[in-house]
Amino acid sequence: MIQAIGSYDVVVIGGGAAGLMCAIEAGKRGRRVVLLEHNDRVGKKIAISGGGRCNFTNLGAGPDNYLSAQPDFCKSALARYTAWDFVALVEQHGIAYHEKKLGQQFCDTSSRAIIELLLDEAAKAGAEIAVNCRVESVEKPERFRLRTSRGVIEANSVVVATGGLSFPKLGATDFGYRIARQFGLRITELRPGLVPLTFAPEDQALHSLSGVSLPIAVRHRGQAFEEALLFTHRGVSGPVILQISSYWREGEPLHFDLLPELNSDWLAAERHLAADLPTLLSRNWPRRFAEAWCERHAPSKPLARFTAAEMTRLAGLAHAWPLLPSGTEGYPKAEVTLGGIDTSELSSKTMEARRVPGLFFIGEVVDVTGWLGGYNFQWAWASGWAAGQVA
């Protein structure tokens, strides 16, 4: 038998937001904890979040902001560790922050402040952190036995906080899903979420609009978002697209309200103006988009020469502009992974696997995915906190 190089109460696999929170909370309970991170430092995804300023939570976070096969699963953890709890921790550390919009909380300076907060809390809780430590296998003869690149570690509890498949350049792997399968746990369908969408061949002409942005509204599968749309060299992105992408399925058309602040009578009321349609629409749209849209959908003639029926058609099109994406830009550009460990396999109170005592799954690896805007961080804090109370 290989001699264990370390024996712990709790091993946390993964040094992201959820894993660090869990290690902190377990350490506070006097548990001997080690966190294993295969990268050369913890918190790589935290570091790039929010454009480098870390959108660390959302004050409006609630079950309705999350996608899951079991929508009620996240209620317990979110209720017991709230956005205000994390804000209090941020304030305790003297980190300056601000609300950008819609409840989103950002650091005034750098995401590094949140990473330092977590490292400081982990140190105070006595949690050990081992970087450049890759877990090769996990077994459970009696206690858990982990073979790592540094040797064998034994533990009473193992918490899997390895994240999803998004951002593979930051070291994302399928390790968490492999561990779940090894122990017989079900996994729901995995796909990229909060991800840009790509143009179909018939929309290739829209490539010329790369860099153009405008506010729009979109409704799909019972969800509605009103934020900015951004044209890219491959398709469409921006907050409104990232949000709706988590609900969109291949083959489904999207319909954009390009004038969400105006009613459908606005266009007809302007027929008397001595101007052309692109000029009129450029009051509300970037000129490049107005010209491209009119070239596609409207005859080139003065406003006064449009019939009432033409105006009605164009107004309807402006408020329900169809686009059929060909797909997504995949995990390299996805902010999250939709799907994950089937929540019916886990306790909603503790995040422990029902059939494998001592094995926990938290954060993105679980089938709970938040909207854009700090919601996924709040799930990481809440699920990590929940597991940390009992692991």
FENWOJO-V517055 format. One record per backbone hydrogen bond with DSSP energy under -1.0 kcal/mol. NH is the residue of the N-H (numbers start at 1). CO is the residue of the C=O. Records with the same first field share a line. If there is no record, write none. Layout:
NH: CO ; CO
This chain:
5: 152
8: 154
9: 32
10: 32
11: 157
12: 34
13: 159
14: 36
20: 16
21: 17
22: 18
23: 19
24: 20
25: 21
26: 22
27: 23
28: 24
30: 27
31: 26
34: 10
35: 128
36: 12
37: 130
43: 15
47: 43
48: 44
52: 49
53: 50
54: 49
56: 54
59: 103
61: 58
65: 62
66: 63
67: 369
73: 70
75: 72
78: 74
79: 75
80: 76
81: 77
86: 82
87: 83
88: 84
89: 85
90: 86
91: 87
92: 88
93: 89
94: 91
95: 90
98: 106
100: 104
104: 101
105: 57
106: 98
107: 53
108: 96
111: 52
113: 110
114: 111
115: 111
116: 112
117: 113
118: 114
119: 115
120: 116
121: 117
122: 118
123: 119
124: 120
125: 121
126: 123
127: 122
128: 33
130: 35
132: 39
133: 37
136: 147
137: 147
139: 145
144: 155
145: 139
146: 153
147: 137
148: 151
149: 134
151: 148
153: 146
154: 6
155: 144
157: 9
158: 358
159: 11
160: 360
161: 13
167: 331
170: 167
171: 168
172: 167
178: 174
179: 175
180: 176
181: 177
182: 178
183: 179
184: 181
185: 180
188: 340
191: 338
193: 336
197: 236
198: 327
199: 234
203: 200
204: 201
206: 203
207: 204
208: 205
209: 206
210: 207
211: 231
212: 209
214: 229
216: 227
217: 257
218: 225
220: 223
223: 220
225: 218
229: 214
230: 237
231: 212
232: 235
236: 197
237: 230
240: 228
242: 238
243: 239
244: 240
245: 241
247: 244
248: 244
252: 249
254: 323
256: 321
257: 217
258: 318
262: 259
266: 263
269: 265
270: 267
271: 268
273: 270
275: 273
280: 276
281: 277
282: 278
283: 280
284: 281
285: 281
290: 286
291: 287
292: 288
293: 289
294: 290
295: 291
296: 292
297: 293
298: 294
301: 299
303: 275
305: 302
306: 303
311: 307
312: 308
313: 309
314: 310
315: 311
316: 312
317: 313
318: 314
319: 315
321: 256
323: 254
326: 198
329: 196
333: 330
335: 194
336: 193
338: 191
341: 365
342: 186
345: 342
346: 343
347: 352
351: 347
353: 359
354: 345
359: 356
360: 158
361: 351
362: 160
366: 363
367: 341
368: 366
369: 67
371: 65
378: 374
379: 375
380: 376
381: 377
382: 378
383: 379
384: 380
385: 381
386: 382
387: 383
388: 384
390: 387
391: 387
